[in-house]
Structure formats: C-alpha cells, structure tokens
C-alpha cells in the first residue's frame, strides 16, 4: 500500500505560477493509494473547486479538511484516496494568536483491512508543535492490533526536538528523508509514521524535474506491507 504526504503550496510552483494541472501530473505519477495534501486552497479551476479538480484529474476520492479562511477562501488539509471511507473525524490543533491548524482522522477499508490515517500540518513554532504532537498522541494512535499512519508536514527541522522524541517513542524510528526546499532538499519537514505494519518496503522522496518545480516541497512516499 502506497502512502504519500505532499505540501502542494496551493499549486503555486517555485516558478511562482499557479498550475494545478502540473500538480495533478505529479500526483498521478506517485500512484498513491492514500495521499495527504497540505496547503490546499479551495479556489475555482475551470469551474471546479481546486480539490475537486485534483480528485477528478487523478481518479481519487477527495476528503477535505479546511482549517481556516484566507481571503474568504477555505484553506487547509485534504486526503485523496482509492480506499473506501468508513469514518471521518476532524481535530482542532490551533493555539491562540497563531495560524490555525488541524488534522483529518479517517478509518479506511483496504483489501478487507481497516487502516487508520491521520493527516496534519503542524505549526511554525516549537511551542505549537509540542502542544500539537501532545494532542495527536492523545488520540490513541498506536493500540495493539491497529494499523495506523500519521503523516503530513510537521515543520520540524531539528532532529533532536522534543516533538520528534515523543513521536519516536510512540511509533519507533523511521528514516524520513529531506523534502524541503524542493530545488535542493536539506530539511526533513514532511514525515510518515507507521504502526502495526509487517514490512516497510520503501521510504523515498519524489525528485522528478516536474516535482522540483510544482511546489517548494517534494512528495514523500512510503510503501507498506500490512
């Protein structure tokens, strides 16, 4: 099963062009079964909402998770998936006087198995991230026998941070890879955490020439055997 997290930067590339068709091309190339998107701006593209446009162009089902209004438009997280949706929850992770944050929490059915996926985009300050990770871990993400994926843009570039220490304590260590900035990735902001899997077959960053210009983040992909 292929999981991807991708901050699409509102479909505005490193060349400053708004090009949702280019973003859709990158997403199609990833062949993801579940894809977490961050910075999805719900604006019209050829008469369709941007998220609906991406879903239509990729053949995936869209699950929106807007977290705040910007210029009177919804903006935030989203999921795209081939899997059957069983249950959805949305969690508030905001703290006062900081940019609103949240998480999408879904149960999916895949080849007869239930997979829990939580997708998020954490804050820019260490204090925010510490609070938000505490809130996420309070959701009970790693019970015995449950298959869970936590992924998104964690905005955490310091490898010895308290937030990452807590996540490693819950999920174990994962060799996530630098994905930012796209033209020369040196920071590991985008991460995928897994629980209840049998084997991690691959963890890789998409480094195609199209991905390097479509957003300031590169997509991160994990291939998992349950």
N, C-alpha and C positions, 0 to 999 in steps of 0.2 A: 504494500500500500504506500502510495507516494503523498507525502505531506510537504507543503511549501508555505513559507511566510515571505511576504513581499510588500514593502512600503512603496507604493506606486507614486507618491508625491503628487497626487491629484492629476496624474497623467501628464505632468509637465516635466520634460526631459532636461538633461544637462545642457541642451542647446536652447533652453527657455521656451520651447514650443509645446503647446498643448496638443497632444497627439494620441487620443485614445485608441486609434487603430493600431498604432505601434505598440502600446501597452498590451492590447489584446493579442498581438502576434507573439510577444514574449510569453504571455500566459499560456497560449496554445502549445508553444514549444516545450513547456515544462511537463506537460502530460500529467498534471497533478490530479489526484483523487479528492484531496481536500486542500484548499488554498486559503490562507488567511491574508487579507489585504488591510493595509493601514493607509491613512490619509486619502480616503475615498470621498471626493467632493461630489455631492449629488447635483450635478448640473446637466442641462439638456444637451444631448448629442444626437443630431438627426431626428429630433422629435422624441427621443428616449432619454430617461434618466441614465446617468453615466453607469451606474452599477447594472441596470438592466441591459444597457448596451454591451457591457463586458460579458455578462452572462449569455446574451444572445450570440455574440461573436465566438464564444468559446464552448458553447453547448453545455454549460454548467448551471446548476441551480444557485441563485443568489440568496443569501441570508444577510440582511442589513443590520448594522449595529451603530447607527448615528449617535454621537455623544454630545454635540453642541451645534449651535447655529453660528455660521460665519458668513457675513454679508447676506444674511437672511436665507442661507442655504444650509441644508443638513450636511454634516461632515463627520467622518469618523472611521470606524472599523467595518469590516464585512467578511463574510465567508463565501467561497464558491466551492461547489462540491458535486460529485456524481452520486454520492451516497444518499440513502433515504433518511430524511429528518424525522426523528422520534420525539424530540423535546428541545425546547429552546428557553434559555434564561438570559437576561442582560443584567450585568452588575455595575453599579456605580463605584468608581475608584477615585473620584475627584477629591481634592482638598481645597479649602478656601483660598481665594486670590491666586490660584494657579490655573493653567489651562485645563479644562475638563477632560477627564479620562474615564475609560470604561472597559468592559470585557464582554465578549459573546461567549456563552457557555451552552454547548449543544450535545445531545446524545444522537449519534448516527448509527444506522444499521448498515453493516458492510459484510457481505458474504455470510449472513446469518449471525454475525457477532455485533455486540454493542460496543461502540468506540465513543468515549467522551472527548470532545475537543473544546479547549478554551483558548480564545484568541484575544490578544490585547495589545495596547500601545501605551507604555509607561511614560512617566513624566521626565522632565529635563533635570530636576534637582535630585541629589542623593536622598534628601529627606522624603520627597514624594515617593521615590521608588521603594524606599524601605517600608513606608506605610502601605503602598500598593501591593508589594510582594506579600506582606503580612496578611492583607485582605484576601489575596488569591489563595494562599496556603490554608487560610481559614475555611475555604470551600470544601476541604476534604478531597484533595485531588488524587491521593495515592492509596486508597483502601486495597486490601488484599483481593486479588482476583479481578480487579477492574483495569481496563485498558484506557489510558489517558494520554492525551497530547496537549501540552501547553506551549503555545508559540506566539510569536509576534516581534515587534520592535521594542526591546527592553531598554533602549537608550543607556545601557550600562557599558561603559568602555573600560572601567577599572577592574581588572581580573580578580583583585583581592577584596572587592567590595562586600559589605555585609549582606546586601541583597543576593548576590550570586552565591555567597556562602550558605545562605538559608535554602536557596533553590537546589544547590548540590546536596545538601543534607537530606532533602526530600526526594529528589529524583536520581541522585548519583551524578557522576561526572560525564559530560558529553563534549566531544571535540567540535564545538561550533567554530565557524570559520569567519574571517574578516569579510564584511559585505559592504562597508562604507568607508570613504566615498566610492562610487561606482567606477570612476576612472582609474583609481589606484587604491583599492581597499586595504585599510590598515586597522580599522576598528570593528570589533565584534559586537554590533548593536542588535542584530537580528538573531534570534535563538529559537531552537526547538528542543523541548524537554519531553521525555518519554517515560511511561510507566506501564508495566505489565506486558511488555513485548518479549518475543522469543529471540529475535536477532535484529540488529541494526545493520542492514546490508550496505547502506551508503549514507554519507552526510556530505553534501557538496554545494558549492555556490555556482550559480549560472553566470558564466563570464563571456557570453557571446558579445559580438560587437553591437548588436541591437540592444541587449540588456544594459550595456555600459552607457548608452545614451538615453534610454527610455525613462530612467529615474536616477536620482542620486544614490539609491540603494540597489544592490544586486539581490536577486531572489536566493533564498536558502532552501535547500531541498533535503528531506530525509526519506529514505526508502526502508520500510519496516516490514518484518515478517512477524505476524501475530501468532 
